[in-house]
């Protein structure tokens, strides 16, 4: 029999990051992070590429510098062959790339050791990076990211979604920014899992209750099982009562839909959620009825425990420290 764990004490962001879907290396190598971390950003043409022993060497000619003063030509080297962390494999002689570099002591290397630091030249990518470099405030950069959630370029669009949840000052986002985030979430779910996860992180951090209907609809459709656990954590914490209202207005009839509904309601506190579970418990389907009854019992148990736990029990956990 399915057991419902109602003791989910970890934060939304921890649950999302623990999923492992959104790699930290991706968030550390978005276009905005590369623009900030790189000491030199250039548009360069690959003149030639060759393997010398165990090394692959690519010689570049700088066409224009977007950041820094690098000019002339430079050479990048790495261990030959295709492997995780390799950027030069597959470089085409004669092609132009936007290259993010760390220039130090007369030597240059890619800012991050992956192909994400070397992007085929595209007008949308160039325009976005220039705009990021010219932005002078947190609000400007936030606005650029939210505006590019609808970019035609996959890298620009996905990087914007991945970058948003870890940006300092995200809470300063304007209403227009927040509206664009919700619109992007609606169009991204079911289309791009990495971008969707970044946007879910973002609405969680901003506490955007207006995202509840969109997230709940995707959860009930069960289009992506990897997001199921995240939805069960995020939706009730955004606004449990709002979620219950939406569930009640469109209560599913099928066994699978009712099972998902029970799982969500079991994580929503309050008598309203319990009343919904009681209605489901009257189902003629014995399995559904048993699940709903168990969830009701678990809610009651947690409610009683919440009443009897003394306030001083956690005195040792004092964020202000001992005096």
C-alpha positions in Angstrom: 0.0 0.0 0.0 1.2 3.5 -0.9 2.5 5.5 2.1 2.4 9.3 2.2 5.3 11.1 3.8 4.0 14.3 5.1 7.2 15.2 6.9 8.8 17.1 4.0 10.8 19.7 5.9 13.5 20.5 3.4 13.1 23.6 1.3 11.8 23.8 -2.3 15.1 24.7 -3.7 16.8 21.8 -2.0 14.3 19.4 -3.5 14.7 20.8 -7.0 18.5 20.8 -6.9 18.6 17.3 -5.4 16.8 16.0 -8.6 20.1 16.3 -10.4 18.3 17.3 -13.6 19.8 20.7 -13.7 23.6 20.3 -13.7 25.5 22.9 -11.6 28.0 23.1 -14.5 25.2 24.3 -16.8 24.2 27.1 -14.3 27.9 28.0 -14.0 28.3 28.3 -17.7 25.3 30.3 -18.9 25.9 33.2 -21.3 25.5 35.7 -18.5 27.9 33.9 -16.1 30.5 33.4 -18.9 30.1 37.1 -19.7 30.8 38.0 -16.1 33.6 35.5 -15.5 35.6 35.9 -18.7 38.4 38.4 -19.0 38.2 38.2 -22.8 35.3 37.5 -25.1 36.1 37.4 -28.8 34.5 36.5 -32.1 37.3 34.4 -33.7 37.7 32.3 -36.8 39.2 28.8 -36.5 42.2 28.9 -38.9 43.3 25.3 -38.5 42.9 22.3 -36.2 45.4 19.5 -35.8 46.3 16.7 -33.4 49.9 16.7 -32.2 50.7 13.5 -30.2 47.9 13.3 -27.6 46.9 17.0 -27.9 44.4 18.7 -30.1 45.4 22.3 -31.1 43.2 24.8 -32.7 44.6 28.1 -34.0 42.2 31.1 -34.0 42.3 34.6 -35.6 40.5 37.3 -33.6 37.8 39.0 -35.7 36.5 41.3 -33.0 36.8 41.7 -29.3 33.6 42.1 -27.2 35.4 42.2 -23.9 39.1 42.7 -23.1 41.9 43.6 -25.5 42.9 40.3 -27.0 43.9 40.7 -30.7 45.8 38.9 -33.4 45.7 35.1 -33.0 45.7 32.6 -30.2 45.9 28.8 -29.8 43.8 26.6 -27.6 44.9 23.0 -26.7 43.3 20.1 -24.9 43.7 16.3 -24.8 42.6 14.9 -28.2 39.3 13.1 -28.6 35.7 13.4 -27.6 35.2 13.4 -23.9 33.3 15.1 -21.1 34.8 18.6 -20.6 36.3 18.7 -24.1 35.5 21.8 -26.2 37.7 21.6 -29.3 36.6 18.2 -30.7 34.6 18.9 -33.8 35.8 22.5 -34.3 35.6 23.3 -38.0 38.4 25.2 -39.7 37.0 28.3 -41.4 34.0 28.6 -39.0 33.6 31.6 -36.6 33.0 31.2 -32.9 32.1 33.3 -29.9 34.9 32.3 -27.5 34.8 33.0 -23.7 38.4 33.2 -22.4 40.4 33.6 -19.3 43.5 35.6 -20.2 46.3 35.6 -17.7 50.1 36.0 -17.8 50.1 36.1 -21.6 48.2 32.8 -21.9 44.6 32.2 -22.8 42.3 29.3 -21.9 38.6 28.7 -22.1 36.7 30.1 -19.1 35.1 26.7 -18.5 36.4 23.4 -19.8 33.5 22.6 -22.1 32.0 23.4 -25.4 29.6 25.8 -23.7 32.5 28.4 -23.7 32.8 28.2 -27.5 29.6 29.0 -29.4 29.0 29.1 -33.1 28.5 32.7 -34.1 24.8 33.5 -34.3 23.3 37.1 -34.5 21.0 36.4 -31.5 23.8 35.1 -29.3 26.0 38.0 -30.3 23.3 40.5 -29.6 22.4 39.0 -26.3 26.0 38.9 -25.1 26.6 42.5 -26.1 23.5 43.6 -24.3 24.6 41.7 -21.1 28.0 43.4 -21.3 26.5 46.8 -21.7 23.9 46.3 -18.8 24.8 48.5 -15.9 22.4 47.3 -13.2 20.8 44.2 -11.7 17.4 45.2 -13.0 18.7 45.7 -16.5 20.3 42.2 -16.5 17.1 40.7 -15.1 15.0 42.4 -17.7 17.4 41.0 -20.4 17.1 37.5 -19.1 13.3 37.5 -18.9 13.0 39.2 -22.3 15.1 36.4 -23.8 13.0 33.6 -22.4 11.3 33.9 -25.8 14.4 34.1 -27.9 14.5 32.2 -31.2 17.9 30.8 -30.3 17.8 27.7 -28.1 21.0 28.5 -26.2 19.9 32.0 -25.4 16.5 31.0 -24.3 17.5 28.0 -22.3 20.4 29.8 -20.6 18.1 32.6 -19.6 15.8 30.1 -17.9 18.7 28.3 -16.2 20.4 31.5 -15.0 17.4 33.2 -13.5 16.9 31.2 -10.3 20.5 31.8 -9.0 20.7 35.5 -9.9 21.4 37.8 -7.0 18.6 40.4 -6.7 16.0 38.2 -8.3 13.5 39.5 -5.8 13.8 42.9 -7.5 12.1 41.6 -10.6 9.4 43.9 -11.9 5.8 42.8 -12.6 6.6 42.7 -16.3 9.5 40.4 -15.6 7.3 38.1 -13.5 4.7 38.0 -16.2 7.2 37.0 -18.7 8.4 34.2 -16.4 4.9 32.8 -16.1 4.3 33.1 -19.9 7.6 31.3 -20.5 6.7 28.6 -18.0 3.4 27.9 -19.8 5.1 27.5 -23.2 8.1 25.6 -21.9 6.6 22.8 -19.9 6.6 19.6 -21.9 8.9 21.2 -24.5 12.2 21.8 -22.8 12.8 20.0 -19.5 16.0 21.9 -18.5 14.5 25.3 -19.2 11.3 24.2 -17.4 13.2 23.2 -14.3 15.0 26.5 -14.2 11.7 28.3 -14.5 10.2 26.2 -11.7 13.1 27.1 -9.5 12.5 30.7 -10.4 8.8 30.8 -9.5 9.6 28.9 -6.3 12.1 31.5 -5.2 9.8 34.4 -6.2 6.8 32.7 -4.6 4.7 33.3 -7.7 1.3 31.8 -6.7 0.1 32.7 -10.2 2.2 29.7 -11.4 0.0 27.2 -9.4 -2.6 26.6 -12.1 0.1 26.0 -14.8 2.2 23.7 -12.6 -0.9 21.8 -11.3 -2.2 21.2 -14.8 1.2 19.7 -15.8 1.3 17.6 -12.7 -2.1 16.2 -13.2 -1.3 15.5 -16.9 1.8 13.6 -15.6 3.7 14.4 -18.8 7.1 14.3 -17.0 7.5 11.8 -14.1 10.9 13.3 -13.2 9.1 16.5 -12.2 6.4 14.7 -10.1 8.3 14.9 -6.8 9.2 18.6 -7.4 5.6 19.5 -8.1 4.5 17.8 -4.9 6.9 20.0 -3.0 6.7 23.3 -4.9 2.9 23.6 -5.5 1.7 23.4 -1.9 4.5 25.8 -0.7 3.5 28.3 -3.4 -0.1 28.4 -2.2 -1.7 25.2 -0.8 -5.2 26.7 -0.5 -5.1 28.0 -4.1 -4.0 24.6 -5.3 -6.9 22.8 -3.4 -9.4 25.3 -4.9 -8.2 24.4 -8.4 -8.2 20.7 -7.7 -11.8 20.8 -6.4 -13.0 22.6 -9.5 -11.6 19.9 -11.8 -11.5 16.7 -9.8 -10.4 13.9 -12.1 -12.4 10.7 -12.2 -9.9 8.1 -13.4 -7.9 6.0 -11.0 -4.6 7.4 -12.1 -5.8 11.0 -11.9 -7.4 10.4 -8.5 -4.2 8.8 -7.2 -2.2 11.9 -8.2 -4.9 14.1 -6.6 -4.6 12.2 -3.3 -0.8 12.6 -3.4 -1.1 16.4 -3.9 -3.9 16.9 -1.3 -2.0 14.9 1.3 0.7 17.6 1.1 -1.8 20.5 1.5 -2.6 21.4 5.1 -6.1 22.5 6.2 -9.6 21.2 6.5 -10.4 22.1 2.8 -7.9 19.5 1.6 -9.2 17.0 4.1 -12.8 17.5 2.9 -11.6 16.8 -0.7 -9.9 13.6 0.5 -13.1 12.5 2.3 -15.1 12.9 -0.9 -12.5 10.8 -2.8 -12.6 8.2 0.0 -16.2 7.5 -0.9 -15.0 6.2 -4.3 -16.3 2.8 -5.3 -12.8 1.9 -6.3 -11.4 0.2 -3.2 -7.7 1.1 -4.0 -8.6 4.8 -4.4 -10.7 4.8 -1.3 -8.0 3.1 0.8 -5.4 5.6 -0.4 -7.6 8.6 0.4 -8.5 7.1 3.9 -4.8 6.6 4.6 -3.9 10.1 3.6 -6.7 11.5 5.9 -5.3 9.4 8.8 -1.8 10.7 8.1 -2.9 14.3 8.1 -4.7 13.8 11.4 -1.6 12.3 12.9 0.7 15.1 11.8 -1.9 17.6 13.0 -1.9 16.1 16.5 1.9 16.0 16.6 2.1 19.7 15.6 -0.1 20.5 18.6 1.9 18.6 21.2 5.4 19.6 20.2 6.7 22.1 22.8 8.1 25.4 21.5 11.3 25.0 23.5 12.1 21.6 21.9 14.3 23.2 19.3 16.0 25.8 21.6 19.4 24.5 20.6 18.8 25.6 17.0 19.2 29.3 17.5 19.9 31.4 14.4 21.0 34.3 16.6 23.5 32.2 18.6 23.8 31.7 22.3 24.3 34.6 24.7 
